[in-house]
Each structure stands twice: as structure tokens, then as C-alpha cells.
Amino acid sequence: MNVRQKPERTRLSAEDWEDAALNLIAEQGVGALAVEALARQLGVTKGSFYWHFRTREALLQAALERWEQYGEREIISQIEAIPDPRERLPELFRRVAHELHPHRVYAALLNALDHPLVVPVMARVSKRRTEFLHEAYIEAGLEIDEALNRARLTYAAYVGFLQLNFTLGLPRLSHEEFDAYVEHMIATLIPD
């Protein structure tokens, strides 16, 4: 007897759905996030989704929290572990510069600031990153007010570059040009 075996189905975790949601947001924006599209992309039924999330908004909230925690866990906590504050800032700039996927998510979220779930996450992320930069500049020797202004300038340059690059597609830089830009930012924004 020839029995056809069904292929083994992979059980998806909530994290798998969150990662897929972040990938879709990075590629197409928050508005493109749809359960059916994700299920097709993941090769599963919508039932798999509903095992983990009640609604699309619940998935979006979990994905946003996952993205926010990644920034805290993978970037800020690792940079904070560098003992010399004069080494900390250049390392932050270089490491962040090459985090393409989080940049794409961030740029997509900047375009969705009219969404009620996006706004509080972006406010927390921006506040925390500005505070981190402020503290790093103080530790690098700047006075409190000057450090705060430099932190704001640095963060505004970051957000502006993301908007130019991912939203408008400008400037189109080669890898070498981008690395030179990052080094220029380091030389310009980090005190000697």
C-alpha cells in the first residue's frame, strides 16, 4: 500500500509571527501588516496566528515591543558595557550604522506616526536613545547642557538620515561613501 505522508508542519512561535511582522513592516510599512498575508508568507493557516494573538493590533503591539527590546538589549546594553566613554560613542555610531533591518523598521515607523500603537513606542525609543546619548556625552566630558544639545543633534541627524535614505531614497551612497559618512559623523559629533 502506498501511503502519502503529509509534510511535517512547523509550529510557529509568537516570536516567529513577530519577526515576520517586523520584516513586513520594514519592507512595506505598518499599513501592509495583515494576518492573511503573513500566514501565506509563513506557509501556515490563519489558525496558527490566532493561537498566539487575538488581533492584528495585538501582533503589531508585540512586534513593536520586540523591536524596542532589541534596541535596548542588543545595542544600548552592549555599548554601556564599554568602560571608556571616549570609546563608547564611536563604537555606538559604527555599530548602529550597520544595523540595516532595525533602520528599515524605524523608517517605516516614522511614516506611521499617526497610528496609536506606534506613537508611544516611538516616543519611548526616542526618549531612551536621547537620554543614553546625553549620558554618554556627559561621561565623555561635555557639560550637562552642551551634552543634551549634542545628544539632540546626534539623534536628529540619525532620524533625518533615515528619512532621507529610506523614505526618499536619498542619498544613494556606496559602502565606501557610507563608511566615510559615519567616520565624518564621529569626527564632527564626538568631542576630542
Buried (B, 14 or more C-beta within 10 A) or exposed (E): EEEEEEEEEEEBEBEBBBBBBBBBBBEEBBEEBEBEEBBEEBEBEEEBBEEBBEEBEBBBBBBBBBBBEBBBEEBBEEBEEBEEBBEBBBBBBBEBBEBEEBBBBBBBBBBBEEBEBBEEBBEBBBEBBBEBBBBBBBBBEBEEEEBBBBBEEBBEEBBEBBBEBBEEEEEEEEEEEBBEBBBEBBEEBBEE
